[in-house]
Amino acid sequence: MLFMPTQISLYQEMSALSSLMVEAARANDWERLINLERSIAALRNSLLHDDDIDDHSGNELKLKSQLIQRILADDAEVRRHTEPWMEQLRKFLGSNAKRRAVEQAYGPDS
């Protein structure tokens, strides 16, 4: 018989991975962060295709809510670390695009 993870177990795994994402973001370990995000995306896709229509007890719903809140808090913390880096990257790419446009218009010695 094939084991199908429950929604709660998927949320628990996502929460564990989101905590690891916070650690990776704090350490500026972008490759690890990307790999963890891919793992969470796969779990999220599993949840989207899950036929389990919230048939949970009150305790399970409370746990699910707590897990989602923890995942969202971790996401906010990851963004706090990644957004400054992303802004620097946007500026860098933007300045390179402007330089290329000037070179195309006036030549590389402009």
Phi, psi and omega per residue, in radians:
M1 nan 2.345 -3.109
L2 -1.427 2.228 3.128
F3 -1.364 2.196 3.081
M4 -1.918 2.075 -3.118
P5 -1.131 2.556 3.099
T6 -1.385 2.863 3.065
Q7 -0.998 -0.761 -3.118
I8 -1.045 -0.766 -3.133
S9 -1.159 -0.602 3.082
L10 -1.157 -0.758 3.093
Y11 -1.128 -0.653 3.100
Q12 -1.107 -0.738 3.116
E13 -1.164 -0.707 3.092
M14 -1.095 -0.689 3.130
S15 -1.130 -0.745 3.104
A16 -1.085 -0.758 3.127
L17 -1.172 -0.652 -3.135
S18 -1.164 -0.564 3.048
S19 -1.135 -0.701 3.084
L20 -1.156 -0.580 3.088
M21 -1.115 -0.684 3.090
V22 -1.052 -0.807 3.119
E23 -1.039 -0.765 -3.137
A24 -1.136 -0.713 3.130
A25 -1.139 -0.749 3.109
R26 -1.076 -0.569 -3.128
A27 -1.557 0.030 -3.077
N28 0.982 0.596 3.117
D29 -1.634 1.394 -2.993
W30 -1.153 -0.651 -3.131
E31 -1.114 -0.791 3.108
R32 -1.112 -0.711 3.128
L33 -1.039 -0.782 3.136
I34 -1.098 -0.766 3.138
N35 -1.111 -0.708 3.107
L36 -1.148 -0.697 3.130
E37 -1.097 -0.666 3.090
R38 -1.099 -0.686 3.116
S39 -1.134 -0.731 3.108
I40 -1.150 -0.687 3.124
A41 -1.065 -0.680 3.115
A42 -1.124 -0.728 3.099
L43 -1.141 -0.722 3.110
R44 -1.053 -0.719 3.101
N45 -1.113 -0.632 3.071
S46 -1.083 -0.715 3.119
L47 -1.136 -0.663 -3.131
L48 -1.133 -0.521 -3.112
H49 -1.740 0.173 -3.114
D50 -1.391 2.310 3.123
D51 -1.519 -0.053 -3.121
D52 -1.270 1.719 -3.062
I53 -1.516 1.432 3.027
D54 0.611 0.855 3.095
D55 -1.647 1.086 -3.017
H56 -2.058 2.729 3.045
S57 -1.309 2.990 3.107
G58 -1.040 -0.695 3.121
N59 -1.147 -0.703 3.125
E60 -1.154 -0.712 3.108
L61 -1.126 -0.668 3.103
K62 -1.128 -0.784 3.103
L63 -1.086 -0.764 3.116
K64 -1.032 -0.775 3.117
S65 -1.091 -0.758 3.124
Q66 -1.105 -0.716 3.125
L67 -1.117 -0.768 3.135
I68 -1.106 -0.727 3.122
Q69 -1.102 -0.692 3.119
R70 -1.155 -0.726 3.114
I71 -1.088 -0.755 3.129
L72 -1.143 -0.679 3.092
A73 -1.134 -0.720 3.085
D74 -1.111 -0.703 3.115
D75 -1.059 -0.745 3.112
A76 -1.091 -0.692 3.129
E77 -1.181 -0.704 3.091
V78 -1.079 -0.788 3.135
R79 -1.084 -0.633 3.115
R80 -1.039 -0.556 3.140
H81 -1.571 -0.520 -3.050
T82 -1.587 -0.509 -3.066
E83 -1.092 -0.719 3.069
P84 -1.073 -0.691 3.111
W85 -1.139 -0.724 3.128
M86 -1.123 -0.664 3.119
E87 -1.130 -0.732 3.076
Q88 -1.076 -0.712 3.122
L89 -1.124 -0.747 3.095
R90 -1.040 -0.772 3.137
K91 -1.112 -0.754 3.135
F92 -1.087 -0.833 -3.136
L93 -1.164 -0.643 3.106
G94 -1.127 -0.738 3.139
S95 -1.191 -0.617 3.080
N96 -1.166 -0.670 3.123
A97 -1.136 -0.729 3.106
K98 -1.111 -0.744 3.131
R99 -1.067 -0.769 3.128
R100 -1.113 -0.679 3.127
A101 -1.118 -0.718 3.109
V102 -1.148 -0.744 3.127
E103 -1.107 -0.677 3.119
Q104 -1.187 -0.652 -3.113
A105 -1.332 -0.707 -2.979
Y106 -2.121 -0.063 -3.117
G107 1.720 2.809 -3.033
P108 -1.221 -0.272 -3.090
D109 -1.633 0.166 -3.103
S110 -1.351 nan nan
